[in-house]
Amino acid sequence: MADHSRLSRRTFIRHFVRETGMPPMHWVARQRILGARRLLESSDWSVERIAGATGFGTAANFRTIFRREVGVTPTAYRKTHAATAVTRSHTR
C-alpha cells in the first residue's frame, strides 16, 4: 500500500493511522473479518472456503483469528446469526 501511495512505509502508516485510527494490517484484518461474518450469515459455504475467500489462508488460521476478534468460533457465529438472517428474510 505504501508503494502504491508513493510514500515511505513509515509515512504511509502514520497517515493511515491518523485517518482510520488503526494500523493498516489491523484494518485489513477487520475488513476480512467483516467479509467472513457476511458469508457466515448469508451462505452455506464451508469454513475452509470462507477462510480462502477472505484471505485467511487456512481454516485453522481463520478460526483462531475469528475467535480472538469476535469472541466465538465461526461455526458458533453462524448458528447464532444465520437463524437471525432467516428470520429477517421471512418477515419482509
N, C-alpha and C positions, 0 to 999 in steps of 0.2 A: 504494500500500500504506500509505503514511503517513497519507493522508486517511482511509482505511478504519479504521485503528487509532486515529484521533483523536489522533495525536501529530504534533509538528512533524517535518519531514523529517529534520532533524539528530538529533533524539531517537530517531526510529524507526530510522535507520541505526545509531546507536550500540547500541541494544538488539538489533537484528538481528545485528550483528557479534558481540556478546557471546554470543548464543545459538547461532549457526551457525558462527562463525569466519570468515565472509566477508561482503562487502557484498551487498546484495540483488540487484543486477543480475548479479553473478558467480554467485550461487545460481541465479537464473533461467536463465542460460546453461547451467549444469551440468545442470539438470533437462531443458532442451531437448536437450542432447547425449545424456543417458540415454535419452530417448524416441526420439531418432533412431537410436541404437545398437540398441534393441529392434526398431524397424521394419526396419532393415537386416538384422538377424539372422533375423527371422521373416516378412517379407513380400517380395513381388516388386514392391513399389511403386517407381516411378522416383525418382531423387534429387530431381527437381523436386517431385514430390508430397510426399515426406518433408520437404523444406525448407518447404513451405507448411503442412503439418500440424503441424510442430513449432515454428512461429513464426519461422523464419529469413528468411522473405520469398522471396528469390531463391535459385536453386540455386548461383549464384556465391558469394553471401554464406555460404551453408551450407557449401560446400566449403572456403572459406577458414577459417572458424571451426572446423569439424570437424578439419581437418588440423592447425591450430595447437593445439587442445586434446587430440586423440587421437594425433597423430603420423603418421597415414596418411590418404589420401583416403577418402571414403565408399565408393567402389567397391572399393578395396583392402580396406577393413574388411569389407565384405560378402563378398568372395571368401574371406577367411580365416575369418570367423565363421559364415557361412551353412553351410559344409561341416560345421563342428563341430555346429551345431544339427541338421542332418540326421542326422549320425552318432549324436547323443544320442537322437533320436527313434526310431531304428531299434534301439537297444539296450534300450528299455523293454519 
